[in-house]
Amino acid sequence: MGLYPYAERFPVVRDFPEHGRPRADILREIEMMATEEDSPYHEGKISGSIYSGDEAHYEFLNEVFGHYSHANVLQRDMYPSATRFEGEIIAMTADMMHGSAVEGGTVCGVLTSGGTESLMNPLLVYREWGRERGITNPNIVMPVSAHPAFNKGAHYFGIELRRATLTDAYVADMESVASLIDENTVALIGSAGTYPHGLIDPIAELSALALERSINLHVDGCLGGFVLAWGEDLGYPVPVFDFRLPGVTSMSADTHKYGFGLKGSSVLLYRTPELRRLQYFIQPGWPGGLYTSPGMSGSRSGGIIAAAWASMVSLGREGYLAIAGDIFRTAAELVQAVQALPELTVLGEPFFNVAFTTTAESGLDIYLVNDYMASKRWRLNGLQLPPAVHFCVTRPNTQPGVVERFAADLADGVAYARERVGTAARSGALYAGTMTDQQAEAGMAWWLDATQALPPA
Ligand SMILES: Cc1ncc(COP(=O)(O)O)c(C=O)c1O
């Protein structure tokens, strides 16, 4: 689908309209677009993106959202309910991440607008932590598989990012991490799990190293936090990655992913209030009054916060365990489906997000396999370095029959790739390594421009 599929179907608004349109008319148009756009996820063919997919759950959250959609939580005196929701969301997430293991029960947190903000804030905090210790040229060490929001934060805040290599099992190589640390290193990063391969870095070892070097460790559970946290209780061998490890100083987990809330919320937890304090912003001496905010956002919608809270208390531990159980089971079945094809191989040992590629012996292009899958409406995510794809399992993928359809289409996809050896894949162009970084950057800048512009007249 192109960027402007509606240019032909609806009038393009190029100037501020003189007169308003009837609400019913607008709603009809909105409903048409939203229904069509949502249809692929109902089939269970989308990797990631739609985490709950339970229509009744969404309807309930939308009702909750409606009560506070207009509320600005910056005005706490008007909306003390936001303080209740926020405090309770943080308490529930801290409990899920075993915050009680920390002596003195000091784990605390903030609610942010999403994973990116939950990764950028700790970078700022650790830069400030370094400043207090005389470090003016801070660096942070993270595995190459960590999310680009860290690169973005480092870019915004003037922090040097050092990127460690991965082992053959696609997790942080501890030797590489250790070799990059110096006296200006303020923090290490690990993920549970990583976006590309869905894997859990050796967090216990990162924790020990952070303690040994007296530096901080952020565990990025933005994607995996709210699903992996239930793995232990479900009997899966998920290693400990939370506050039970003494070197973990902060963690992120997105309520708008496997927390099943609405888009626009994430939880960022700190081991101590002293760390959290470093991200607060307080501006005295402004004619507009004393300005304070806990994080990057100014005004924030009370609706999103209320919906995140409602999602958590309506499902409870029991509800999350049940959905996570289905996700773990489906991911294991997907692993089996991939492994049943000798031309394919799974990267590492995933629990919920299954990355796979073609074997070297097969000589097949994984992007050609992905082309075929896309023609069958599967939306997998393309990876690079090495070329691969992943299927991040969410609740809609756990419906009966999805794995069976996937397995059958995947076998056909391999046959399709075999028939086309040597031809260029459509889906992998960006990842095929034929572009220079400059070409890729120029291409993506063009794309970003286009996503914020009108279709050509
Ligand atoms: C591991 C990980 N961290 C952080 C993020 C960033 O989250 P967001 O897109 O909500 O900013 C993602 C997004 O997929 C992720 O997979």
The ligand as an SDF file (V2000), in Angstrom:
LIG
                    3D

 16 16  0  0  0  0  0  0  0  0999 V2000
   13.0480   -3.5780   22.9730 C   0  0  0  0  0  0  0  0  0  0  0  0
   12.3440   -2.2830   22.6620 C   0  0  0  0  0  0  0  0  0  0  0  0
   12.6640   -1.1890   23.3590 N   0  0  0  0  0  0  0  0  0  0  0  0
   12.0850    0.0010   23.1150 C   0  0  0  0  0  0  0  0  0  0  0  0
   11.1370    0.1420   22.1230 C   0  0  0  0  0  0  0  0  0  0  0  0
   10.5640    1.5020   21.8290 C   0  0  0  0  0  0  0  0  0  0  0  0
    9.2210    1.5600   22.1330 O   0  0  0  0  0  0  0  0  0  0  0  0
    8.2560    2.6960   21.5460 P   0  0  0  0  0  0  0  0  0  0  0  0
    8.0900    2.3730   20.0930 O   0  0  0  0  0  0  0  0  0  0  0  0
    7.0360    2.5230   22.3590 O   0  0  0  0  0  0  0  0  0  0  0  0
    8.8830    4.0120   21.7280 O   0  0  0  0  0  0  0  0  0  0  0  0
   10.7660   -0.9840   21.3790 C   0  0  0  0  0  0  0  0  0  0  0  0
    9.7780   -0.8800   20.3180 C   0  0  0  0  0  0  0  0  0  0  0  0
    9.4620   -1.8280   19.6380 O   0  0  0  0  0  0  0  0  0  0  0  0
   11.3970   -2.2330   21.6500 C   0  0  0  0  0  0  0  0  0  0  0  0
   11.1040   -3.3260   20.9350 O   0  0  0  0  0  0  0  0  0  0  0  0
  1  2  1  0
  2  3  1  0
  2 15  2  0
  3  4  2  0
  4  5  1  0
  5  6  1  0
  5 12  2  0
  6  7  1  0
  7  8  1  0
  8  9  2  0
  8 10  1  0
  8 11  1  0
 12 13  1  0
 12 15  1  0
 13 14  2  0
 15 16  1  0
M  END
$$$$
